[in-house]
Amino acid sequence: MAKESLPSVHFYDQDFVEVYDRTWVWIQDCWKPGTKGSGFDGSHLVYEEQETYHQYYALIATFFLVYSNQSFPPYQLIDFMYQRQEPDGAIRGEYSLEDGSPVVSRENPEGIHPPLFAYAEYNLFNKLGNKKRLKEIVVYLQRYVKWLEVTCKAENGLYVVPHEATMMYNAVDPRVTYSLSFNAQLAVNALYLSLIGDILNDKEMSFLYKRQYFTLKTRINSLMWNQEDGFYYDLDENEQQVPLKTIGAYWTLLAEIPNEARAELLIAHLKDPGSFGTENPFPTVAVSEPLFSENGNGYHGSVVPFFTFMVMKGLEKYGQYDFARECAIRHLYFLLDTLHPDGKDIGDIYEAYLPSREGAPSGSPEMPWFPKKHFLPMAAISTVSMMIEHVLGFNISLPKKTVDWVMPTLEAMGIEKLSLKRNLITILSSKNTRGWEIRLESEKLYYFTISILDERKSKTLPIPSGKCSMLIDKL
């Protein structure tokens, strides 16, 4: 894969740029064709000791593959899941690499995984602008939601799923019946299905899922919120709160469930070193919990990149751009220290990291397979998505033809040759004799918003085709 076909990033810390570039090389090495026997002939991202096509990891991978300028198409593996949807709407979490048959377990007999299809598809649409695809796949999303409703919905309006369906592993308290993270993910799914309905101009669909969203939001707020602790909790079979603080509670931010006052309390936990504010943000279990382990011990305190990314996207919903960026930079330094444990030897990238100690991955005597080494579905969410969206601060909406650049402070950085469908753009900031300048290059018209938080400057401008520049002092 020619490096020129991928977007390049610019940042003052060259180590961040190098690990971003290296990630695309790793992805190229791990991008393999499917097996004929499985019925999947597309290419996809593989990892060591992989035995199944894994729904959860495939959906996570779409969040960084969208930045590959279609060199590594993100749609294929999700479409493989849609093609195996059963008549009742079921899509299983895993399928065999050999013959494409569903792979389920005694603990999770329906093969349920976190319901993130609508969120992933909305993100793909936002970055790639393929409305035709939304029209084609929306029927799969609707059938899947209906299947979950028939299979898992309880009389109180919340959903009951096996602990294994949450992907929180040993962080789930045995007493839990109503999982907060899963129900909040369903709210995320309903929220984005409603938005997809708006995009497709389907008012009935939009209303249906908006109602589902508000129903879940109301249940979560009324039953799972603890005002004294300023936190959301799982529930037991009697709808009593199970007071264990896990990172799964922060799906509520992404789902826009808490009001401003509650969000402030939740976010305070993220900034508290005695809760989730560890040097490497954010552990799967709060430091204050007896369950917490400095060595990670699976999900008893490990930092899992996708959860960290999810928290940052939730922080954006509540205007916490500066804090999200600070956390992304801290997290990436831990990843770099593990990749270069003593500054010379080459380490590796992992599924999870330690919350406070640099230079080593997480571990678990309870889960000998954890964390997976060279595990790109998790690590690349840090080195690509966090790098572009949080460290650099770009937010792209191709359907609206907009690029928003939120900069906490003026720095020399930017992105080059990023594809907006058939339009390659370059946006770079630098300082010269005239002051801070942003240089832009584009093949077609789009709208650019620059927001500099510490200078309280914000401006939206139409960027014509060709090359142009703007001086920050003139904003």
JOJO-V331806 format. One record per residue. BURIAL is b if it has 9 or more other C-alpha atoms within 8 Angstrom, else e. Layout:
burial=<BURIAL & BURIAL>
This chain:
burial=<e & e & e & e & e & b & b & b & b & b & b & e & e & e & e & b & b & e & b & b & b & e & b & e & e & b & b & e & e & b & b & b & e & b & b & e & b & b & e & b & e & e & b & b & b & e & b & e & e & e & e & b & b & b & b & b & b & b & b & b & b & b & b & b & b & b & b & b & b & b & e & e & b & b & e & b & b & b & e & b & b & b & e & e & b & e & e & e & b & b & b & b & b & b & b & b & b & e & e & b & e & b & b & b & e & e & e & b & e & e & b & b & b & b & b & b & b & b & b & b & b & b & b & b & b & b & b & b & b & e & e & e & e & b & e & e & e & e & e & b & b & e & b & b & b & b & b & b & b & e & e & b & b & e & e & e & b & b & b & b & b & e & b & b & b & b & e & b & b & e & b & e & e & e & e & b & b & b & b & b & b & b & b & b & b & b & b & b & b & b & b & b & b & b & b & b & b & b & e & b & e & b & e & e & b & b & b & b & b & b & e & b & b & b & b & b & b & e & b & b & b & e & e & b & b & b & e & e & e & b & b & b & b & b & b & b & b & e & e & e & b & b & e & b & b & b & b & b & b & b & b & b & b & b & b & b & b & b & e & e & e & b & b & e & b & b & b & e & b & b & b & b & b & b & b & b & b & b & b & b & b & b & b & b & b & b & b & e & b & e & e & b & b & b & b & b & b & b & b & b & b & b & b & b & b & b & b & b & b & b & b & b & b & b & b & b & b & b & e & b & b & e & e & b & b & b & b & b & b & b & b & b & e & b & b & b & b & b & b & b & b & e & e & e & e & e & e & b & b & b & b & b & b & b & b & e & e & b & b & b & b & b & b & b & e & e & e & e & e & b & b & b & b & b & b & b & b & b & b & b & b & b & b & b & b & b & b & b & b & b & b & b & b & b & b & b & b & b & e & e & e & b & b & b & b & b & b & b & e & e & e & b & b & b & b & b & b & b & b & b & e & e & b & b & b & b & b & b & b & b & b & e & e & e & b & b & b & b & b & b & b & b & b & e & b & b & b & b & b & b & b & b & b & e & e & e & b & b & e & e & e & e & b & b & b & e & b & b & e & e & b & b & e & e & e>
